[in-house]
């Protein structure tokens, strides 16, 4: 087993509790298997697999690489520098629609972001009408969800709110902490960290609404399938490898759901470079809607979600719904 870092990427290394059943070793045995994921809690299931040798039946050596930004992610995908990659589902669709060979295996995280504010009177996005709202990345998934929810509530997102975009989530957090915004749309684990950091202040920040819940309320319960894992060409024709990965990854997600406190403690011990203490990691994991669903079973949710987002920006998934070949296992 091997963990390594690319650039200044931090390698996720979490010790996992025992208890997974042994399985018969498949005939396919790779010399090396490379996993890649985002630098944060969404890569914990991948770290689970690596540190605990859960993929030893299919690979002699397993490595985990963390990508830092979309450019680095694209380099990994285009250069086929990994075998299995965890990433936002819309990015997977963009890569596929731009003729990069990826196949979606699953969706595991279904939480968009949260509205954070010191104003207790705000319980929905509509309550923030006329207020300053800071959103990371113009045209991002949270931004499009915000725009869709506003429009569904007969509000004009460009005139009924004072929207301010920031180049990254950290700057949005700084503005809301400094009192220079009324509401900030923040992802996890940043949202939880901000709440904890201001809990003893005169105006503590609160989690006032869930963007995913607001979305489902105006879309007849269309879910928000946000993060999944894709297979690259090196393993697409090796069903035994993917079968073992799918099984073990599902068990890894199950462990994260059932053991957030332990995961938080281990993250603090083994991931000091991330600067995340055990409590915010554990609380953040509990605020993330984890559910491992195969690409085939999630397809209806994915297509419904993408179709609605395309009303605002077709570019968010590369211009069109991916066809059958995007979904691993579809005939």
Secondary structure as UniProt FT lines:
FT   TURN            7..8
FT   STRAND          30..38
FT   HELIX           41..43
FT   HELIX           44..51
FT   TURN            52..58
FT   STRAND          59..67
FT   HELIX           70..78
FT   TURN            79..80
FT   STRAND          84..88
FT   HELIX           89..97
FT   TURN            98..99
FT   STRAND          102..109
FT   STRAND          114..117
FT   TURN            120..121
FT   HELIX           125..128
FT   TURN            129..130
FT   STRAND          132..136
FT   TURN            138..139
FT   HELIX           141..152
FT   TURN            153..154
FT   TURN            157..159
FT   STRAND          162..166
FT   HELIX           169..177
FT   TURN            178..179
FT   STRAND          183..186
FT   TURN            188..189
FT   HELIX           190..197
FT   TURN            198..200
FT   TURN            202..203
FT   STRAND          206..210
FT   HELIX           211..218
FT   TURN            219..220
FT   STRAND          227..232
FT   HELIX           233..236
FT   HELIX           239..258
FT   HELIX           260..270
FT   HELIX           272..274
FT   HELIX           278..286
FT   STRAND          290..294
FT   HELIX           295..310
FT   TURN            311..312
FT   HELIX           314..317
FT   HELIX           324..326
FT   TURN            328..329
//
